[in-house]
Amino acid sequence: MELVITDDAEGAALEAARLLAEVASRGGAVALAGGSTPRRAYELAAGLQPDWHSVDVWLGDERCVAPDDERSNLRLVRESLVARLERAPSLHPVPTQLAPGDAAAAYAASLRGTTLDLALLGIGPDGHTASLFPHAPSLEARELAVATEAGLEPFVDRVTLTIPALAAARTVAFLISGAGKADAAQRAFGEAPSPATPASLVRSADGRSVALLDRAAAAELDLPV
């Protein structure tokens, strides 16, 4: 695991934006994270490379809510990235109008044959990434590309890419900022892999794995002076 430490959250977001812009410049496929942390990275990526017409954008996970719901990762990506671009990507939303199991099956079918150039992920304070939560059954998936999680905070069903699907990406990048993520970052990148910390289990199988952290998030990692 490669660690990139920046002075602040803006710096970490910029590093993530550069990775996204690189893919957009040459064309490819990316899986994007939801939540509040990557919003700034998407805004910066749109400024660095406003032409995404040759990019396929997938979601690493999604809550089973309407596309205009404030909890929707699709809405986040549309507002912070797509709406700022001169040329939009091919956007592949999770079909949340279906039942969760059907949505997962449909998303897996649409993803089949796609090699992700970049999977951008976050980490929750509990060590989860995408919607892969500590000790969840989805961590055991080996054949499925997409799985479901039921009743998780904020108590809506979720659809998530699985560990094998994420590990198949050429680059797996984690974006983490803030002191509230320091313990999770230590467990994900400073300790042995464990189902108690799902982020510790997700690494690119054959490519690059990198964590982009600000100093606050990296505070508990044992780093060289």
C-alpha positions as CSV (number, residue, x, y, z in Angstrom):
1,M,0.0,0.0,0.0
2,E,1.4,3.4,-1.1
3,L,0.7,6.3,1.3
4,V,0.4,9.9,0.1
5,I,0.2,12.3,2.9
6,T,-0.9,15.9,2.3
7,D,-1.0,18.9,4.7
8,D,-4.8,19.2,4.6
9,A,-8.0,17.9,3.2
10,E,-7.8,20.1,0.2
11,G,-4.5,18.6,-0.7
12,A,-5.8,15.1,-0.4
13,A,-8.8,16.0,-2.5
14,L,-6.5,17.4,-5.2
15,E,-4.4,14.2,-5.3
16,A,-7.6,12.2,-5.9
17,A,-8.7,14.7,-8.5
18,R,-5.5,14.2,-10.4
19,L,-6.0,10.5,-10.5
20,L,-9.5,11.0,-11.8
21,A,-8.4,13.6,-14.4
22,E,-5.7,11.2,-15.6
23,V,-8.3,8.5,-16.4
24,A,-10.6,11.1,-18.0
25,S,-7.7,12.4,-20.2
26,R,-7.0,8.9,-21.7
27,G,-10.5,7.4,-21.4
28,G,-11.5,4.4,-19.2
29,A,-13.7,3.3,-16.5
30,V,-13.9,4.5,-12.9
31,A,-16.0,3.5,-9.8
32,L,-16.7,6.5,-7.6
33,A,-17.3,6.7,-3.9
34,G,-20.2,8.4,-2.2
35,G,-20.4,10.3,1.1
36,S,-19.2,13.8,1.9
37,T,-15.4,13.3,1.6
38,P,-15.0,13.0,-2.2
39,R,-17.2,15.9,-3.1
40,R,-14.3,18.3,-3.3
41,A,-12.2,15.9,-5.3
42,Y,-15.0,15.7,-7.9
43,E,-15.3,19.4,-8.1
44,L,-11.5,19.7,-8.6
45,A,-11.4,16.9,-11.1
46,A,-14.0,18.7,-13.3
47,G,-11.7,21.7,-13.3
48,L,-8.6,19.8,-14.2
49,Q,-10.2,17.8,-17.0
50,P,-13.6,19.1,-18.2
51,D,-14.0,16.5,-21.0
52,W,-15.1,13.1,-19.7
53,H,-16.9,11.9,-22.9
54,S,-14.7,8.8,-23.1
55,V,-15.2,7.8,-19.5
56,D,-17.6,5.2,-18.0
57,V,-18.6,6.2,-14.5
58,W,-19.8,3.5,-12.1
59,L,-20.8,3.7,-8.5
60,G,-18.9,1.8,-5.9
61,D,-22.0,1.6,-3.9
62,E,-25.5,3.1,-3.6
63,R,-28.3,3.5,-1.2
64,C,-31.6,2.2,-2.4
65,V,-33.3,5.6,-2.6
66,A,-34.6,7.8,-5.4
67,P,-32.0,9.5,-7.6
68,D,-32.9,12.9,-6.3
69,D,-32.8,11.9,-2.6
70,E,-30.1,13.8,-0.7
71,R,-28.6,10.4,0.4
72,S,-28.1,9.3,-3.2
73,N,-24.5,8.8,-4.4
74,L,-25.8,9.3,-7.9
75,R,-27.0,12.7,-7.0
76,L,-23.7,13.6,-5.4
77,V,-21.8,12.6,-8.6
78,R,-24.2,14.5,-10.8
79,E,-24.0,17.7,-8.7
80,S,-20.3,17.8,-7.9
81,L,-18.8,16.3,-11.1
82,V,-21.1,15.8,-14.1
83,A,-22.9,19.2,-13.9
84,R,-19.5,20.9,-14.0
85,L,-18.1,19.2,-17.1
86,E,-18.1,20.4,-20.7
87,R,-18.5,16.9,-22.0
88,A,-20.2,14.3,-19.7
89,P,-19.3,10.7,-19.1
90,S,-21.4,7.6,-19.7
91,L,-23.0,7.4,-16.2
92,H,-24.1,3.9,-15.0
93,P,-26.5,4.3,-12.1
94,V,-27.6,1.5,-9.9
95,P,-31.3,0.8,-10.8
96,T,-32.6,1.6,-7.4
97,Q,-36.2,1.4,-8.6
98,L,-35.8,-2.4,-8.4
99,A,-35.8,-4.5,-5.3
100,P,-32.2,-4.5,-3.8
101,G,-31.4,-8.1,-4.9
102,D,-32.7,-7.4,-8.5
103,A,-30.8,-4.1,-8.5
104,A,-27.6,-5.9,-7.5
105,A,-28.0,-8.5,-10.2
106,A,-28.8,-6.0,-12.9
107,Y,-25.7,-3.9,-11.9
108,A,-23.5,-6.9,-11.9
109,A,-24.7,-7.8,-15.4
110,S,-24.1,-4.3,-16.7
111,L,-20.6,-4.3,-15.2
112,R,-19.6,-7.6,-16.6
113,G,-16.7,-7.3,-19.0
114,T,-15.6,-3.9,-17.7
115,T,-12.2,-3.5,-16.3
116,L,-12.0,-0.5,-13.9
117,D,-9.1,1.7,-14.4
118,L,-9.7,3.4,-11.0
119,A,-11.8,2.5,-8.0
120,L,-12.0,5.6,-5.7
121,L,-13.0,4.6,-2.2
122,G,-13.5,6.2,1.2
123,I,-13.4,4.9,4.7
124,G,-15.9,5.2,7.5
125,P,-14.9,5.6,11.2
126,D,-15.8,2.0,11.7
127,G,-13.4,0.9,8.9
128,H,-16.1,0.2,6.2
129,T,-15.5,1.1,2.6
130,A,-18.1,1.3,-0.2
131,S,-21.0,-0.5,1.6
132,L,-18.8,-3.3,2.9
133,F,-19.3,-3.2,6.6
134,P,-17.4,-4.9,9.5
135,H,-18.1,-8.7,9.5
136,A,-20.9,-8.4,6.9
137,P,-21.8,-11.4,4.8
138,S,-20.8,-9.5,1.7
139,L,-17.2,-9.7,2.7
140,E,-17.3,-13.4,1.9
141,A,-18.5,-12.9,-1.6
142,R,-16.0,-14.5,-4.1
143,E,-18.1,-15.0,-7.2
144,L,-20.5,-12.0,-7.0
145,A,-19.4,-8.6,-8.4
146,V,-22.3,-6.8,-6.6
147,A,-24.0,-7.6,-3.3
148,T,-26.6,-6.1,-1.1
149,E,-26.6,-4.9,2.5
150,A,-29.9,-4.5,4.4
151,G,-31.0,-2.0,7.0
152,L,-27.6,-0.2,7.6
153,E,-27.2,3.3,8.8
154,P,-29.1,5.5,7.7
155,F,-31.4,2.4,7.7
156,V,-31.8,2.0,4.0
157,D,-30.8,-1.0,1.9
158,R,-27.6,-0.7,-0.1
159,V,-26.0,-2.1,-3.2
160,T,-22.2,-2.4,-3.2
161,L,-19.4,-3.7,-5.4
162,T,-17.7,-6.6,-3.7
163,I,-14.1,-7.1,-2.7
164,P,-13.3,-9.1,-5.9
165,A,-14.9,-6.5,-8.1
166,L,-12.9,-3.7,-6.5
167,A,-9.7,-5.6,-6.4
168,A,-9.9,-6.1,-10.2
169,A,-9.4,-2.4,-10.6
170,R,-6.0,-1.3,-12.0
171,T,-5.8,1.3,-9.3
172,V,-7.5,1.2,-5.9
173,A,-7.3,4.6,-4.2
174,F,-8.6,5.5,-0.8
175,L,-9.4,9.2,0.0
176,I,-9.4,9.9,3.8
177,S,-9.3,13.2,5.6
178,G,-9.9,14.4,9.2
179,A,-9.0,13.3,12.7
180,G,-12.2,11.3,13.0
181,K,-10.8,8.8,10.4
182,A,-7.3,8.4,12.0
183,D,-8.1,5.3,14.0
184,A,-9.8,3.7,10.9
185,A,-6.8,4.6,8.8
186,Q,-4.4,3.0,11.2
187,R,-6.5,-0.2,11.2
188,A,-6.8,-0.2,7.4
189,F,-3.2,0.6,6.5
190,G,-1.2,-0.1,9.6
191,E,-2.5,-3.5,10.8
192,A,-3.1,-6.9,9.4
193,P,-6.1,-7.4,7.2
194,S,-9.2,-8.1,9.2
195,P,-13.0,-8.4,8.5
196,A,-13.4,-6.0,11.4
197,T,-11.9,-3.4,9.1
198,P,-13.2,-4.0,5.6
199,A,-11.0,-1.3,4.1
200,S,-8.0,-3.4,5.1
201,L,-9.2,-6.2,2.7
202,V,-9.5,-4.2,-0.4
203,R,-6.3,-3.9,-2.5
204,S,-5.7,-4.0,-6.3
205,A,-4.9,-7.6,-7.2
206,D,-2.5,-6.7,-10.0
207,G,-2.1,-3.0,-9.9
208,R,-1.6,0.0,-7.7
209,S,-3.1,0.5,-4.2
210,V,-2.8,4.0,-2.8
211,A,-4.1,5.8,0.2
212,L,-4.5,9.6,0.0
213,L,-4.6,11.1,3.5
214,D,-4.3,14.5,5.1
215,R,-2.1,14.7,8.2
216,A,-5.0,14.6,10.6
217,A,-6.2,11.3,9.1
218,A,-2.6,9.9,9.1
219,A,-1.9,10.9,12.7
220,E,-2.0,7.4,14.1
221,L,0.1,5.7,11.3
222,D,3.7,4.8,12.0
223,L,5.3,7.0,9.4
224,P,9.1,7.7,8.9
225,V,10.2,11.0,10.3
